[in-house]
Amino acid sequence: MTSLEIKRIVQILSKFGVNFVKLTGGEPMLRSDILDVVRNLGELQLKEISMTTNGTKLSQLAAQLKNYGLDRVNISLHSLKESRFQIITGTKRLTETMQAIKSCVEAELTPVKLNVVVMKGMNDDEVDDIIEYVSSLGGGDSAILQFIELVLEGEANREFYNKYHVNLDSIEKKMRSLSTKEKVREMHFRHKYLLSNGVWVELVKPMHNSEFCMGNNRIRITYDGQFKPCLLRNDNHINFLSPARKGASDEKLAELFKLAVQIREPFFKPSIPATQINKLD
């Protein structure tokens, strides 16, 4: 999708109350026209434009992106140690990533959310250090820390999962005991804990549950112009880019969006106890 095609479809969806847009990927900062994408979206007067990124080019572009309408960013930071960072990400970019984080805080692309996938024997001993690092950024409104639990994606990565998976329950128990305040995010039912040093810590656990689906009010759009009603399904996409490039009106594209919403269904459904099923007979 071109930057103008992105702007057009978001403008159509905004009429249905879609006012929060997140640019994700892949890596959105690899787009040569990322400034145009953000500037065009910024003209729509949305409530929020955010981005998930590994920090590529943010040191140079943070202030400009802010001026064009970007409100905040999520940045991956899986270790504070260069050798570990390189093993996890495959790049020698720790210094660049930390500079990108600093630039985003200075540009007020806040709160900067730092995503840390906790991995056994790799970075699970850095929990306290990363919390202190976030505190040094200002915590609170400046930066939020998200500890993410490794997810099993099919049997293909079973060996990797078994080797590195860390259950976040013990970390959450510690955060709860140290917290001065606790919140629960409405859509994800994730718990957030405010520590005494001003750092908010959020625990991101696998969302393989019906509560996630029940609260999910998002629509996803693929890079090639399709509505994706469900994060975990690829068999119910609705292509809107082809009709758009063939001259479809805004009204026609709006109907395609309605269709995408209509075919949504929970991927994870609540189990019904046998006793309850018997009552229905």
C-alpha positions in Angstrom: 0.0 0.0 0.0 1.2 3.5 -0.8 1.1 6.2 1.9 -2.0 7.8 0.2 -3.8 4.4 0.1 -3.1 4.0 3.8 -4.5 7.5 4.5 -7.6 6.8 2.4 -8.6 3.6 4.1 -8.0 5.0 7.6 -10.1 8.0 6.7 -12.9 5.7 5.7 -12.6 3.7 8.9 -12.5 6.8 11.0 -16.1 7.4 10.1 -16.9 4.2 12.0 -15.0 5.3 15.1 -11.6 4.0 14.3 -9.4 6.7 15.9 -6.4 4.8 17.1 -3.9 3.6 14.5 -0.7 1.6 15.2 1.9 1.1 12.5 3.5 -2.3 12.9 5.1 -5.0 10.8 7.7 -6.3 10.1 9.5 -3.1 10.6 7.6 0.1 9.6 10.8 2.2 9.8 12.2 0.4 6.8 9.7 2.0 4.6 11.4 4.7 2.5 8.2 6.8 2.8 7.6 6.4 6.5 7.6 10.1 7.0 4.9 10.5 4.3 2.8 7.7 6.0 2.9 9.4 9.3 2.3 12.9 7.9 -0.7 11.8 5.9 -2.2 10.0 8.9 -1.5 13.1 11.0 -3.7 15.2 8.8 -6.7 13.0 9.8 -6.8 14.4 13.4 -6.9 10.9 14.9 -6.8 10.4 18.7 -3.5 8.5 18.5 -0.9 7.3 16.0 1.6 4.9 17.4 4.3 2.6 16.1 5.9 -0.7 17.0 9.6 -0.8 15.9 13.1 -2.1 16.7 14.4 1.5 16.7 15.7 1.6 13.1 16.5 5.2 12.1 14.6 6.6 15.1 17.6 8.5 16.4 17.5 10.6 13.3 13.8 10.8 12.7 12.1 10.9 16.1 11.6 14.6 16.3 10.3 14.8 12.7 7.9 11.9 13.3 6.6 13.7 16.3 6.0 16.9 14.4 4.1 15.0 11.7 1.7 13.4 14.2 3.2 10.3 15.7 2.3 10.1 19.4 4.2 7.2 20.9 6.3 4.1 20.1 6.9 0.6 21.3 10.6 -0.4 21.0 12.1 -3.9 21.4 14.9 -4.1 24.0 15.5 -7.7 25.0 18.8 -7.1 26.8 21.2 -4.4 28.1 24.2 -6.6 27.3 25.7 -6.3 23.9 26.6 -9.9 23.5 23.1 -11.1 24.5 21.4 -8.5 22.4 23.3 -9.7 19.4 22.4 -13.3 20.0 18.7 -12.5 20.5 18.3 -10.1 17.6 21.1 -11.1 15.3 22.4 -7.5 15.1 25.0 -5.4 16.8 22.5 -2.6 17.5 22.2 -2.2 21.2 23.9 1.2 21.3 21.8 2.4 18.4 18.6 1.1 20.0 19.3 2.7 23.3 20.0 6.0 21.5 16.7 5.6 19.7 14.9 5.2 23.0 16.6 8.3 24.4 15.7 10.3 21.2 12.1 9.2 21.5 11.8 10.3 25.1 13.4 13.6 24.3 11.0 14.1 21.3 8.1 13.2 23.7 7.0 10.2 21.7 5.8 9.0 25.1 5.1 6.8 26.9 7.8 4.8 25.1 6.9 1.2 25.7 9.9 -1.1 25.9 9.1 -4.7 24.9 11.2 -7.4 26.6 10.7 -11.1 25.8 11.9 -12.9 28.9 14.1 -15.9 28.0 15.4 -18.6 30.3 19.2 -18.5 30.7 19.4 -15.6 28.3 18.0 -12.4 29.9 15.8 -13.6 32.8 18.5 -12.4 35.2 18.3 -8.8 33.8 14.7 -8.1 35.1 15.9 -5.8 37.9 18.5 -4.1 35.7 16.0 -3.3 33.0 13.6 -1.9 35.5 16.3 0.4 36.8 17.1 1.4 33.2 13.5 2.4 32.6 13.6 4.4 35.9 16.6 6.3 34.6 14.5 7.3 31.5 11.9 8.9 33.9 9.5 6.1 34.2 5.8 7.1 34.6 4.8 9.1 31.6 8.1 8.8 29.9 8.6 5.0 29.6 6.6 1.8 30.4 8.1 -1.6 30.6 6.4 -4.7 29.1 7.8 -8.1 30.0 6.5 -10.6 27.4 6.2 -14.3 27.8 7.6 -16.5 25.0 4.8 -18.1 23.0 4.7 -21.5 21.4 3.8 -21.1 17.7 3.1 -24.7 16.6 5.4 -27.7 16.9 8.0 -26.2 14.6 9.6 -24.2 17.5 8.8 -26.6 20.3 12.5 -27.2 21.0 13.3 -23.5 21.1 10.3 -22.9 23.3 11.2 -25.6 25.8 14.7 -24.3 26.0 13.9 -20.6 26.6 10.4 -20.4 27.9 9.9 -18.6 31.2 6.5 -18.6 33.0 5.9 -15.0 34.0 3.9 -15.9 37.1 6.9 -15.6 39.5 7.9 -12.2 38.0 4.3 -11.0 38.3 4.1 -12.2 41.9 7.2 -10.1 42.6 5.9 -7.1 40.8 2.6 -7.3 42.7 4.4 -7.5 46.1 6.6 -4.4 45.2 3.8 -2.3 43.6 2.1 0.7 45.0 -0.7 0.6 42.5 -2.2 -2.0 40.1 -4.3 -1.6 37.0 -5.9 -4.1 34.5 -6.0 -3.3 30.8 -9.5 -3.6 29.5 -9.0 -5.4 26.2 -6.1 -7.7 27.1 -7.0 -8.2 30.8 -3.2 -7.6 31.4 -2.1 -6.5 34.8 0.1 -3.4 35.2 2.1 -2.6 38.4 3.4 0.8 39.5 6.6 0.4 41.4 7.9 2.8 44.1 10.5 4.2 41.6 7.8 5.4 39.3 8.1 2.6 36.7 5.0 0.9 35.3 5.5 -2.8 34.6 3.1 -4.7 32.4 3.0 -8.5 32.1 2.2 -9.7 28.6 1.2 -13.4 28.8 -0.1 -15.6 26.0 -3.5 -14.5 25.0 -4.8 -18.0 24.3 -8.1 -17.4 26.1 -11.7 -16.3 25.5 -11.2 -13.1 27.5 -8.8 -11.7 24.9 -11.3 -12.4 22.1 -14.2 -11.0 24.1 -12.4 -7.7 24.6 -10.8 -7.4 21.1 -12.2 -4.4 19.3 -9.3 -4.0 16.8 -9.2 -4.5 13.0 -5.9 -5.3 11.4 -4.8 -4.3 7.9 -2.1 -6.2 6.0 0.7 -4.5 4.1 -1.0 -5.7 0.8 -4.4 -4.1 1.5 -6.5 -6.7 3.2 -8.7 -6.5 6.3 -7.6 -9.1 8.8 -10.5 -9.7 11.3 -8.5 -12.2 13.5 -4.9 -12.1 14.6 -4.5 -15.8 14.4 -6.4 -16.6 11.2 -5.3 -16.1 7.6 -8.4 -17.7 5.9 -10.9 -14.9 6.3 -9.1 -11.8 4.9 -11.1 -9.3 2.9 -9.1 -7.7 0.0 -9.9 -4.0 -0.4 -6.8 -2.7 -2.2 -7.6 -4.4 -5.5 -11.1 -2.9 -5.7 -9.7 0.5 -4.6 -7.1 0.4 -7.4 -9.9 -0.4 -9.9 -11.8 2.7 -8.9 -14.0 1.5 -6.1 -15.8 4.3 -4.2 -15.4 5.1 -0.5 -18.8 3.7 0.0 -17.8 0.4 -1.6 -14.7 0.2 0.6 -16.8 0.9 3.6 -19.1 -2.0 2.7 -16.0 -4.3 2.5 -15.0 -3.1 6.0 -18.5 -3.9 7.3 -18.2 -7.4 5.8 -14.9 -7.9 7.5 -16.5 -7.0 10.8 -19.5 -9.2 10.1 -17.4 -12.3 9.6 -15.4 -11.8 12.8 -15.8 -14.6 15.4 -13.9 -15.5 18.6 -10.8 -17.7 17.9 -10.9 -18.7 21.5 -14.3 -19.5 22.9 -15.2 -20.1 26.5 -15.8 -23.8 27.4 -19.3 -24.6 28.6 -19.5 -27.0 31.6 -21.4 -30.2 30.9 -23.8 -29.4 33.7 -24.8 -26.2 31.9 -25.2 -28.0 28.6 -27.5 -30.5 30.3 -29.7 -27.7 31.5 -30.2 -26.6 27.9 -31.5 -30.0 26.8 
